[in-house]
Amino acid sequence: MVGAWGEVTAAEYLRKKRYTVVASGFRSRYGEIDLIVCNKKVLVFVEVKLRKSSDFAAPSEFVDTFKQRKLRTTAEYYLSIHPTELQTRFDVIEILAPEGYDTAKPVIRHLEDAF
């Protein structure tokens, strides 16, 4: 439930930045991509990381090389069934929400071209 809230929050944030949501929660046998969005001539695969605080580590630090590999493989699969001429990239959206989905104003950090 909290994860879904984070993805909805990230999608709203990206819409305000003039991105168009193409897909959310895209799943395959290789893994899941939280959001797939488009901004001008770029198709962006977005990993959303939600945490209550960054005391232990920044949320983006949990997108390790194993997770990056899964995301790339899943994105390649997505592109095999949805070919495009658009450039692609991988972004990470960090959301810090101390009260979880009850947080009135979560802190959102958008890392473009994260890996």
C-alpha positions as CSV (number, residue, x, y, z in Angstrom):
1,M,0.0,0.0,0.0
2,V,2.8,2.4,0.9
3,G,4.7,1.4,-2.2
4,A,1.7,2.1,-4.4
5,W,1.3,5.5,-2.7
6,G,4.9,6.3,-3.6
7,E,4.4,5.4,-7.2
8,V,1.3,7.6,-7.4
9,T,3.1,10.4,-5.7
10,A,6.0,10.1,-8.2
11,A,3.6,10.0,-11.2
12,E,1.9,13.2,-10.0
13,Y,5.3,14.9,-9.5
14,L,6.4,13.9,-13.0
15,R,3.1,15.0,-14.6
16,K,3.6,18.5,-13.1
17,K,7.0,18.5,-14.8
18,R,5.2,17.8,-18.1
19,Y,6.0,14.1,-18.4
20,T,3.3,11.8,-19.8
21,V,2.8,8.5,-18.0
22,V,3.0,5.6,-20.5
23,A,2.8,2.7,-18.0
24,S,2.9,2.0,-14.3
25,G,3.9,-1.2,-12.6
26,F,5.1,-2.9,-15.8
27,R,5.9,-6.5,-14.9
28,S,7.6,-9.3,-16.7
29,R,9.4,-12.5,-15.7
30,Y,12.5,-10.3,-15.5
31,G,11.3,-7.8,-13.0
32,E,9.2,-4.7,-12.6
33,I,9.5,-1.1,-13.7
34,D,7.6,1.3,-11.4
35,L,6.9,4.0,-14.0
36,I,7.5,4.4,-17.7
37,V,7.1,8.1,-18.8
38,C,7.8,10.2,-21.8
39,N,9.3,13.7,-21.8
40,K,9.7,15.3,-25.3
41,K,11.8,12.8,-27.2
42,V,12.9,10.6,-24.3
43,L,11.3,7.4,-22.9
44,V,12.2,7.2,-19.2
45,F,12.2,4.0,-17.1
46,V,11.7,5.2,-13.5
47,E,12.5,3.3,-10.3
48,V,10.7,4.8,-7.3
49,K,12.3,4.5,-3.9
50,L,10.3,5.5,-0.8
51,R,11.8,5.7,2.7
52,K,10.9,7.3,6.0
53,S,14.3,8.9,6.3
54,S,17.7,9.0,4.8
55,D,19.5,8.4,8.1
56,F,20.7,4.9,7.0
57,A,21.3,5.8,3.3
58,A,19.8,7.8,0.5
59,P,16.9,5.8,-1.1
60,S,18.7,5.8,-4.4
61,E,21.6,3.8,-2.9
62,F,19.2,0.8,-2.8
63,V,19.3,0.7,-6.6
64,D,22.4,-1.4,-6.6
65,T,24.0,-3.1,-9.6
66,F,21.8,-6.2,-9.3
67,K,18.7,-4.0,-9.3
68,Q,20.0,-2.0,-12.2
69,R,20.6,-5.2,-14.2
70,K,17.0,-6.3,-13.6
71,L,15.7,-2.9,-14.6
72,R,17.7,-3.0,-17.8
73,T,16.6,-6.5,-18.7
74,T,13.0,-5.6,-18.0
75,A,13.3,-2.4,-20.1
76,E,14.8,-4.4,-23.0
77,Y,11.8,-6.7,-22.8
78,Y,9.4,-3.8,-22.7
79,L,11.1,-2.3,-25.8
80,S,10.9,-5.6,-27.6
81,I,7.1,-5.5,-27.4
82,H,6.8,-1.7,-27.6
83,P,9.4,-0.6,-30.1
84,T,10.2,3.1,-30.2
85,E,12.5,5.6,-31.9
86,L,12.8,7.6,-28.7
87,Q,16.0,7.9,-26.7
88,T,15.8,6.0,-23.4
89,R,17.2,6.6,-20.0
90,F,16.8,5.4,-16.4
91,D,15.8,7.8,-13.6
92,V,15.3,7.3,-9.9
93,I,12.7,9.2,-7.9
94,E,13.5,9.3,-4.1
95,I,10.6,10.1,-1.8
96,L,11.2,10.8,1.9
97,A,8.0,10.4,3.8
98,P,8.4,10.3,7.6
99,E,4.8,9.4,8.2
100,G,4.5,7.1,5.2
101,Y,1.4,7.7,3.0
102,D,0.1,10.2,5.7
103,T,3.0,12.5,5.0
104,A,1.5,15.8,3.8
105,K,4.5,17.1,2.0
106,P,7.0,14.4,1.1
107,V,10.4,15.4,0.0
108,I,10.9,14.3,-3.6
109,R,14.3,14.1,-5.4
110,H,14.4,13.3,-9.1
111,L,17.7,11.8,-10.3
112,E,17.8,12.0,-14.1
113,D,20.0,9.5,-16.0
114,A,20.7,7.8,-12.7
115,F,22.6,4.8,-14.2
